Amino acid sequence: MDIVVDAAGNARTTNVVFSPGHPLCGSLIRPLTTNWDFVKLSKGVDTGQFQLQNVSVQAGAGTCLGTLTPLTLRWGSNPNQIQASSATVAGSPAVCNVAGILNVVPTGSTVGDFRMQ
């Protein structure tokens, strides 16, 4: 997944793919769309809360559609990562739960702290 921030500070995810790590990822559990909206909920130095909207994921025989929340973004003095302690998104036939850590690799040069506005 790429998180792209435009000049106005609006963020959007693009190129969402699931890679095998767990045996089900990338096969039975896979994204149905590759662009999700990134919505900031709170800000802070080196950490912030956000949600992903317009999530669409195939999960076995069911689907997960809607807003994935809450998620934590960490950067700067923290490890660069997205953390989901117990995030949820509406699903059929049941609510989809997400937990884990996604390591983030920044691209391009960065100077100073990035703070969510």
N, C-alpha and C positions, 0 to 999 in steps of 0.2 A: 504494500500500500504506500502510495505517495501522499503526503499532506502538502498541498500547495496553498500558499498565502498570497493573495493579490495585494496591490498597492494600497487598497482601502482597509486591509487587515482582515478581510473575509477569507476563511479557510474552507477547503474542500478536499476530500480524499479522491484519488484517482488510482487506477490500475490495481484494484483490490484483487488479490489472489490468495488462496490458502495452499500452503505447501505441506507435504507430508512431514510429520513429526510424530503425531499420534496416527495410528493406522487408519483412522477414519477421515482425517483432514485431507482435503484435496480430492476425495472420491465421494463418499457418502455425505460429507459435510463440505459444502463449497458455496461461494458467492454466486448469486444469480444476476447481480448487477455489479458494476465495477466502480461506480461513483457514488459516494455517500457524503451528505452534508455534515460539516464539522461545526458544532454550535458551542461557544464558550459559555460556561455557567458561572465560573468564579476565576479569579486571578490571584497571583501571588508571586513572590520571588522564587524561581526554580520549581514551582509546582502550580497546577491549576486543574479545575474540574471541567469536563466537557461531556457532550453527548454526540452520538452519530445518528443522523436522521436519514430516512429513506434507505435503511438497511434491508437487504433482501438476500436471504441465505436458504439454500436447500439443506435440510437436516434429516437425513434418512428419508423416510416416507412423508415427512412433514416439511413445513416452511417456517421461517422466522422473518417477519415483516414489520417494519416500523422504526421506532427510536430505541437505540441501545444506550442505556444510561444506568448508573453513573460510571464515568471513566476518569482516571487521573493521569495527567501528562506530567512527567518529571524531566527536567533538563538542568543545565548549568552545574551546580555543585552536586546534584543528584545524578544517579545513572540515567542516561537518556532512555526513557521507556514509557510505555503506556501500560497502566495497571488496571485490571478489572478485578475487584475483590468479590463482588457479587452483582454484576450487571445483568439486566434482563431486557428482553425485547419480546413483544407480542408474538405468539406463534400459533400454529395449527398442526396438530391437535392440542398442543399444550404450550405454555409460556417457555421461551428459550432462556436458559441461564448461561452466563459466560463468566469464567474466572481464569485468571492467569496473567502473565506478563509478556508484553511484546517489546522486545528491544528495538530502539530507534537509532538509526545511523544518519546523522545530519549530513547533507551534501552541500557543497560550496563552502566558502569561508564565512565564519561568524565572528563578530566582535562584541564583547561584553555579554550581559545577560539579556535573554529574550523574556519579556514579560507579557502575558496575555492582557489585552486591553478590554 
